[in-house]
Amino acid sequence: MSLSKRDFLKYSAAAGAGMALPAWAQGKPMFDTLNMFVPAAPGGGWDGTARALERSAKAAGLVGNMQFENVGGAGGMVGLPRFVNQRKGQGNSLMVGGSVMVGAAIANKSPVTMKDVTPIARLTEEAGVIVVPTNGKIKTWKDLTDALRANPKAVSVAGGSAGGTDHLILGLMIKALGRNPREAAYVAFAGGGPANAAILGGQVAAGISGYSEFEEQIKAGKMIALATSGARRIPGVNVPTMAELGLNVVMANWRGVFAPPGISDAQRNTLVDLVSRTVASDGWKNELVTRKWSDAFLTERPFEREVGWDIERTTAVMKDLGLA
């Protein structure tokens, strides 16, 4: 586990003065068991983020064991109320979520939203990638944009939950091509596994999701990556952005971790400390490189403000696109 110079000096001084060191500094995990809640089916981006956190925290000696619970559906809106109601006040629980949940709450008119959980940290940002199956009729970016411009309803596109980042990207694409976003033939899936199966099986014409969810199929030659949705190209991925290809659409998907409502300040601070030390570890840094995630680390109060801002922005965009 790596320590900052400031922490190293602080805990070295404490040891020299005979003061008690934090448990993790003595080789004991901060949590013997940490409950990790994933409001999505296994195999998707949130699940992958949770598993990466588990590997990194264990390797850094911060957590002894992680207990996982996956509850998929409606962009996290099936799982979120369960987390809020069943884990309230539990300082040893975390939930992985992200920007998808903001739009999903609006689209589903959910009474429980991200305002009901305790923001701990934003972890990553990941640009979306637009893919088509290699054996499909659409082979190029021009093929796709021509088809969407001619008749969006005839081009089915797989992605995450309705109202999530993938859905918004498609809506923005259609609007930028001069058509009504309400014409989008968007097919929502609860996880990355089912979306992959639909694309490869020819049930849809194209797909949108984070690059990591399609990477294996792209490298295997089963999918063609046509464009990405970020402001810049994904590091190490030779796929142009939509802006480079002449379509003025930029949107990225962020992911983070949240605690239940009703925890104390001390419990929140401990969880922030846990996540901060995890993302500072070599294990997490390797995960970022391997999965081609962009580091977007931001903790508690600033993160809480960002979540509030994202809710306002997404609400405005979805109303403009006819999705709310």
NORNOR-V108163 format. One record per residue. SS is DSSP state (H for helix, E for strand, L for the rest). PSI is psi in whole degrees, -180 to 180 (999 if undefined). D_LAST is the distance of its C-alpha to the last C-alpha in whole Angstrom. Layout:
BEGIN
ss: [SS,SS]
psi: [PSI,PSI]
d_last: [D_LAST,D_LAST]
END
This chain:
BEGIN
ss: [L,L,L,L,H,H,H,H,H,H,H,H,H,H,H,H,L,L,L,L,L,L,L,H,H,H,L,L,L,L,E,E,E,E,E,E,E,E,L,L,L,L,L,L,H,H,H,H,H,H,H,H,H,H,H,H,H,H,H,L,L,L,E,E,E,E,E,E,E,E,L,L,L,H,H,H,H,H,H,H,H,H,H,H,H,H,L,L,L,L,L,L,E,E,E,E,E,E,H,H,H,H,H,H,H,H,H,L,L,L,L,L,L,H,H,H,L,E,E,E,E,E,E,E,E,E,E,E,E,E,E,E,E,L,L,L,L,L,L,L,H,H,H,H,H,H,H,H,H,H,H,H,H,H,L,E,E,E,E,L,L,L,L,L,H,H,H,H,H,H,H,H,H,H,H,H,L,L,L,L,H,H,H,L,E,E,E,E,L,L,L,H,H,H,H,H,H,H,H,H,L,L,L,L,L,E,E,E,E,E,H,H,H,H,H,H,H,H,H,L,L,L,E,E,E,E,E,E,L,L,L,L,L,L,L,L,L,L,L,L,E,L,L,L,L,L,L,L,L,L,L,E,E,E,E,E,E,E,E,L,L,L,L,L,H,H,H,H,H,H,H,H,H,H,H,H,H,H,H,L,L,H,H,H,H,H,H,H,H,H,H,L,L,E,E,E,E,E,E,H,H,H,H,H,H,H,H,H,H,H,H,H,H,H,H,H,H,H,H,H,H,L,L,L]
psi: [133,142,148,160,-39,-46,-39,-47,-40,-47,-26,-43,-41,-42,-40,-29,2,14,155,136,156,154,-43,-31,-17,8,-1,136,150,-33,125,-42,131,129,124,119,129,110,47,163,156,149,-9,-173,-41,-42,-42,-39,-43,-42,-36,-39,-42,-50,-44,-43,-40,-44,-32,-2,20,-24,135,-45,147,129,125,144,122,125,100,167,134,41,32,-7,-13,-44,-36,-49,-35,-44,-46,-44,-38,-22,9,129,1,111,4,28,141,152,134,136,-171,-165,-27,-37,-27,-53,-36,-38,-40,-47,-37,0,46,135,-20,125,-175,-12,-15,1,175,108,131,-54,141,139,-54,163,142,122,149,157,139,122,159,152,141,-33,12,175,-34,125,-26,168,-39,-41,-45,-49,-36,-42,-41,-39,-36,-45,92,-32,-21,-2,93,136,125,149,-168,-161,156,131,-2,-177,-43,-42,-43,-39,-46,-44,-43,-37,-48,-41,-42,-24,4,13,172,123,-24,-12,-3,134,72,132,111,140,151,-14,169,-34,-54,-36,-43,-44,-40,-39,-50,-30,-1,15,-20,162,-26,177,154,130,-176,149,-39,-28,-23,-6,-46,-43,-34,-48,-29,-5,13,-19,151,123,117,-38,162,164,1,174,-26,163,150,130,127,4,118,64,127,157,161,-35,-40,-34,5,6,120,73,124,122,136,160,120,154,146,-173,147,149,166,167,162,10,160,167,-39,-41,-43,-44,-37,-41,-39,-42,-44,-50,-39,-43,-32,-47,-15,-7,157,-35,-45,-40,-38,-37,-42,-44,-47,-41,-1,42,143,130,125,38,130,131,166,-96,-49,-38,-40,-41,-39,-39,-44,-42,-40,-36,-44,-46,-46,-38,-45,-44,-45,-35,-42,-34,-2,25,2,999]
d_last: [45,45,46,45,49,48,47,50,52,51,52,55,56,55,57,60,60,60,56,54,52,48,48,46,49,52,50,48,45,42,41,43,40,36,33,30,27,25,22,22,25,28,28,25,24,24,27,29,28,29,32,33,33,35,38,38,38,41,43,43,44,42,41,43,40,37,35,32,30,27,24,22,18,15,15,17,15,19,21,20,21,24,25,24,26,29,29,29,32,33,34,35,31,29,25,24,21,19,16,14,14,12,9,10,10,6,6,9,9,12,15,16,15,17,18,20,22,25,24,28,27,25,27,26,24,24,23,22,24,23,26,28,30,34,35,32,32,30,32,31,28,30,29,26,25,27,25,22,23,25,22,19,19,22,22,20,19,19,18,17,14,11,8,12,14,15,12,11,15,15,12,14,17,17,16,19,21,20,18,14,12,11,14,14,16,15,17,16,19,20,22,24,27,25,23,27,28,26,27,30,31,29,26,24,25,24,22,20,21,23,27,28,27,28,31,34,33,33,36,38,37,35,31,31,29,28,27,25,22,24,25,29,30,30,34,36,34,35,31,30,27,25,26,29,29,28,24,22,20,20,18,20,19,21,22,24,26,25,27,27,27,30,32,35,35,38,36,33,36,37,34,33,37,37,34,35,39,37,35,38,40,42,40,36,37,39,35,33,36,36,32,32,29,29,30,28,29,28,29,28,28,27,25,23,23,21,18,18,17,15,13,13,13,10,7,9,9,5,5,8,8,6,4,0]
END
